[in-house]
Amino acid sequence: MSGCPPCPFPWPLLGFWLRRVLPLWAFAALVIFLMQIAVCAIVHDNRSVQTLLKFLEVLPAVVKISLGGDILQAGNTAGLIAIGYQHPFVLFLCLLFAVGAPAILLTLEVQRGHMELVLSRCATKLQAYACASFITLAGMAALVQVMFLGTVAGTRLYAFREPVALDLFFRIAINGGLQAGAAGATALCVAGVFGGRNLATGLTVALLTLNYFMWVLGQWWPPAHWMLPATLFYYADGAALYRGWPAGDMIKLGGVILAETVIGGAAWCRRDLPH
């Protein structure tokens, strides 16, 4: 295809791939949205709050850390609502899209032989990777914004004893979008480097799961504190978000997204795809 003229951006491919992953995104977004409303429904009721606080008191320290750590203060309405942002099931849904989108759009297309057809129509490998990157990263950012909208809806549906500062949750959502984008960039990087859907998916899940447990262990066990800066979750500090915008952490997460996306794209463009 060396004689092929410069290819315009393949907008039809972007639209087609977007429709392919839309059901997966819509499922994750709907459940995340409803979970935030459910959390608000629990927190707004004083009796439910007291029951929740008593339940949190008996939980092991490692479980408290995974649900929010220092922000789980007795009577802190915002901290209790923020549980919905770090709930393991919410993280699982984000991980489902982060891993699933690159697996569907890159590794599965190669495995099925469809990528050869895509590239034969003058869409370059870089353009195909750019389409998958945009859908993955934009989808992850949109999921976190849906989470914020769920909190907005929940605070409108239920009355609280104290005002709920939505600007705090907006900061959490923006910072969480960068964190989610970094997870998506990890999946893109792995999909760009490694062939085979099972290998790429398994390796991405293993890396992100290990990252999460390193973060929990590093907070819970003092000798493991040194591991924290190597985890994505370290740069979504709830206490810092209470004070304002953590610009340094956000820049670092942006750097991770850029670096991993570029590395994955370079590896993808150099790879010999099977015919």
C-alpha positions as CSV (number, residue, x, y, z in Angstrom):
1,M,0.0,0.0,0.0
2,S,3.0,2.3,-0.3
3,G,1.4,4.0,-3.4
4,C,-1.7,4.8,-1.5
5,P,-2.3,8.6,-1.1
6,P,-2.4,10.1,2.4
7,C,-5.5,8.7,4.2
8,P,-8.1,11.1,5.6
9,F,-9.1,10.3,9.1
10,P,-11.4,7.2,9.1
11,W,-14.5,8.7,10.7
12,P,-16.7,5.8,9.5
13,L,-14.4,3.4,11.4
14,L,-14.6,5.6,14.5
15,G,-18.4,5.6,14.3
16,F,-18.5,1.8,13.7
17,W,-16.2,1.0,16.6
18,L,-18.1,3.4,18.9
19,R,-21.3,1.6,18.2
20,R,-19.6,-1.7,18.9
21,V,-18.5,-0.8,22.5
22,L,-21.6,1.4,23.2
23,P,-23.6,-1.4,24.8
24,L,-20.7,-2.3,27.2
25,W,-20.3,1.4,28.1
26,A,-24.0,2.0,28.6
27,F,-24.3,-1.0,30.9
28,A,-21.4,0.2,33.1
29,A,-22.7,3.8,33.0
30,L,-26.2,2.8,34.0
31,V,-25.1,0.7,37.0
32,I,-22.6,3.3,38.2
33,F,-25.3,6.1,37.9
34,L,-27.8,4.1,39.9
35,M,-25.2,3.1,42.5
36,Q,-24.5,6.8,43.3
37,I,-28.2,7.4,43.8
38,A,-28.5,4.4,46.0
39,V,-25.6,5.6,48.1
40,C,-27.3,9.0,48.5
41,A,-30.6,7.2,49.5
42,I,-28.7,5.4,52.3
43,V,-26.7,8.4,53.5
44,H,-29.7,10.9,53.6
45,D,-31.5,8.7,56.2
46,N,-30.2,9.3,59.7
47,R,-31.0,5.8,60.9
48,S,-29.3,4.3,57.9
49,V,-26.3,6.5,58.5
50,Q,-26.0,5.3,62.0
51,T,-26.3,1.7,60.9
52,L,-23.7,2.3,58.2
53,L,-21.3,4.0,60.7
54,K,-21.6,1.1,63.1
55,F,-20.9,-1.3,60.3
56,L,-17.9,0.6,59.2
57,E,-16.5,0.6,62.7
58,V,-16.3,-3.1,62.8
59,L,-14.7,-3.5,59.4
60,P,-11.0,-4.4,59.2
61,A,-8.7,-1.5,58.6
62,V,-7.8,-2.8,55.1
63,V,-11.5,-2.8,54.1
64,K,-12.0,0.8,55.4
65,I,-9.0,1.9,53.3
66,S,-10.4,0.4,50.2
67,L,-13.7,2.3,50.7
68,G,-12.2,5.7,51.3
69,G,-9.7,5.7,54.1
70,D,-9.4,9.0,55.9
71,I,-12.5,10.5,54.3
72,L,-14.8,8.0,56.2
73,Q,-15.2,10.3,59.2
74,A,-18.2,9.9,61.5
75,G,-21.0,12.2,60.5
76,N,-19.1,13.4,57.4
77,T,-21.9,13.2,54.8
78,A,-19.6,14.0,51.9
79,G,-17.2,11.3,53.0
80,L,-20.0,8.7,53.2
81,I,-21.3,9.7,49.7
82,A,-17.7,9.3,48.4
83,I,-17.9,5.6,49.2
84,G,-19.7,5.2,46.0
85,Y,-16.7,6.5,44.1
86,Q,-14.3,3.9,45.5
87,H,-16.6,1.0,45.9
88,P,-15.0,-2.2,44.6
89,F,-17.9,-2.9,42.3
90,V,-17.7,0.6,40.7
91,L,-14.0,0.0,40.2
92,F,-14.8,-3.3,38.6
93,L,-17.2,-1.7,36.2
94,C,-14.6,0.9,35.2
95,L,-12.1,-1.9,34.8
96,L,-14.5,-3.8,32.7
97,F,-14.7,-1.0,30.1
98,A,-11.0,-0.1,30.4
99,V,-10.0,-3.7,29.5
100,G,-12.9,-4.5,27.2
101,A,-12.7,-1.6,24.8
102,P,-9.1,-2.1,23.6
103,A,-9.6,-5.9,23.6
104,I,-12.7,-5.6,21.3
105,L,-11.3,-2.9,19.1
106,L,-7.7,-4.0,18.7
107,T,-6.8,-7.5,19.8
108,L,-10.1,-9.1,18.8
109,E,-10.2,-7.4,15.4
110,V,-6.7,-8.7,14.7
111,Q,-7.6,-12.2,16.0
112,R,-10.7,-12.4,13.7
113,G,-8.8,-11.1,10.7
114,H,-10.9,-7.9,10.4
115,M,-8.0,-5.6,11.0
116,E,-6.5,-6.6,7.7
117,L,-9.7,-5.5,6.0
118,V,-9.6,-2.2,7.9
119,L,-6.0,-1.5,6.9
120,S,-6.6,-2.5,3.3
121,R,-9.0,0.4,2.9
122,C,-6.3,3.0,3.4
123,A,-6.8,3.4,7.1
124,T,-3.3,3.3,8.6
125,K,-2.3,1.4,11.6
126,L,-1.8,4.6,13.5
127,Q,-5.3,5.9,12.6
128,A,-6.8,2.6,13.8
129,Y,-5.0,2.9,17.1
130,A,-6.0,6.5,17.4
131,C,-9.7,5.5,17.0
132,A,-9.4,2.9,19.7
133,S,-7.5,5.3,21.9
134,F,-10.1,8.0,21.6
135,I,-13.0,5.7,22.3
136,T,-11.3,4.1,25.3
137,L,-10.0,7.3,27.0
138,A,-13.2,9.3,26.2
139,G,-15.3,6.4,27.4
140,M,-13.5,6.2,30.7
141,A,-13.7,10.0,31.3
142,A,-17.5,9.9,30.4
143,L,-18.0,7.0,32.9
144,V,-16.7,9.1,35.7
145,Q,-18.8,12.1,34.7
146,V,-21.9,9.8,34.8
147,M,-20.8,9.0,38.3
148,F,-20.8,12.7,39.2
149,L,-24.2,13.1,37.6
150,G,-25.5,10.2,39.7
151,T,-24.4,12.1,42.8
152,V,-26.1,15.3,41.5
153,A,-29.3,13.4,40.9
154,G,-29.1,11.7,44.3
155,T,-28.6,15.0,46.2
156,R,-31.6,16.5,44.3
157,L,-33.8,13.5,45.1
158,Y,-33.0,13.3,48.8
159,A,-32.7,15.9,51.5
160,F,-29.6,15.9,53.7
161,R,-29.1,17.4,57.2
162,E,-26.1,19.4,56.0
163,P,-25.3,20.9,52.6
164,V,-23.5,18.6,50.2
165,A,-20.7,20.5,48.4
166,L,-21.0,19.3,44.8
167,D,-17.8,21.1,43.8
168,L,-15.9,18.5,45.9
169,F,-17.5,15.7,43.9
170,F,-16.8,17.5,40.6
171,R,-13.1,17.6,41.6
172,I,-13.2,13.9,42.5
173,A,-14.9,13.2,39.1
174,I,-12.3,15.2,37.1
175,N,-9.4,13.6,39.0
176,G,-11.1,10.2,38.8
177,G,-11.4,10.7,35.1
178,L,-7.7,11.1,34.8
179,Q,-7.2,8.0,37.0
180,A,-9.6,6.0,34.9
181,G,-7.9,7.3,31.7
182,A,-4.6,6.0,33.1
183,A,-6.2,2.6,33.5
184,G,-7.5,2.7,30.0
185,A,-4.1,3.8,28.7
186,T,-2.6,0.8,30.4
187,A,-5.0,-1.4,28.5
188,L,-4.2,0.3,25.2
189,C,-0.4,-0.1,25.9
190,V,-0.8,-3.8,26.6
191,A,-3.1,-4.3,23.5
192,G,-0.5,-2.5,21.4
193,V,2.4,-4.5,22.6
194,F,1.0,-8.0,22.9
195,G,-1.0,-10.0,20.4
196,G,-3.9,-12.3,21.3
197,R,-7.1,-11.2,23.2
198,N,-6.6,-13.6,26.1
199,L,-3.0,-12.6,26.7
200,A,-3.6,-8.9,26.4
201,T,-6.8,-9.0,28.6
202,G,-5.3,-11.3,31.2
203,L,-2.1,-9.2,31.5
204,T,-4.1,-5.9,31.8
205,V,-6.4,-7.3,34.5
206,A,-3.4,-8.6,36.4
207,L,-1.5,-5.3,36.2
208,L,-4.5,-3.1,37.3
209,T,-5.5,-5.6,40.1
210,L,-2.0,-5.7,41.4
211,N,-1.9,-1.9,41.2
212,Y,-5.0,-1.7,43.4
213,F,-3.8,-4.2,46.0
214,M,-0.4,-2.4,46.2
215,W,-2.3,0.8,47.0
216,V,-4.4,-0.8,49.7
217,L,-1.4,-2.7,51.2
218,G,0.7,0.4,51.1
219,Q,-1.8,2.4,53.2
220,W,-2.5,-0.4,55.6
221,W,1.0,-1.8,56.3
222,P,3.6,0.9,57.1
223,P,6.6,-1.0,55.7
224,A,4.9,-1.0,52.3
225,H,4.4,2.7,52.1
226,W,7.2,3.0,49.6
227,M,4.9,1.3,47.0
228,L,2.2,4.0,47.0
229,P,3.7,6.4,44.5
230,A,3.9,3.5,42.0
231,T,0.1,3.1,42.0
232,L,-2.5,5.0,40.1
233,F,-4.8,5.3,43.2
234,Y,-2.2,7.2,45.1
235,Y,-2.8,10.2,42.8
236,A,-6.5,10.4,43.7
237,D,-6.0,11.5,47.3
238,G,-9.4,12.2,48.9
239,A,-7.9,14.5,51.6
240,A,-6.1,16.6,49.0
241,L,-9.3,16.9,46.9
242,Y,-11.2,18.3,50.0
243,R,-8.7,21.2,50.0
244,G,-8.8,22.0,46.3
245,W,-7.4,20.9,42.9
246,P,-4.4,18.6,43.3
247,A,-2.6,20.0,40.2
248,G,0.6,18.0,40.8
249,D,-1.2,14.7,41.0
250,M,-3.3,15.5,37.9
251,I,-0.3,16.4,35.9
252,K,1.4,13.1,36.8
253,L,-1.7,11.2,35.8
254,G,-1.9,13.1,32.5
255,G,1.8,12.2,32.0
256,V,1.0,8.5,32.6
257,I,-1.8,8.6,30.1
258,L,0.3,10.3,27.4
259,A,3.3,8.0,28.0
260,E,1.4,4.7,27.9
261,T,-0.7,5.7,24.9
262,V,2.4,6.7,22.9
263,I,4.3,3.6,23.9
264,G,1.3,1.4,22.9
265,G,0.9,3.3,19.6
266,A,4.6,2.9,18.8
267,A,4.5,-0.8,19.5
268,W,1.3,-1.3,17.6
269,C,2.7,0.5,14.5
270,R,5.8,-1.6,14.5
271,R,4.0,-4.9,15.1
272,D,3.5,-7.4,12.2
273,L,-0.2,-8.2,12.4
274,P,-1.2,-11.8,11.5
275,H,-2.9,-12.3,8.2
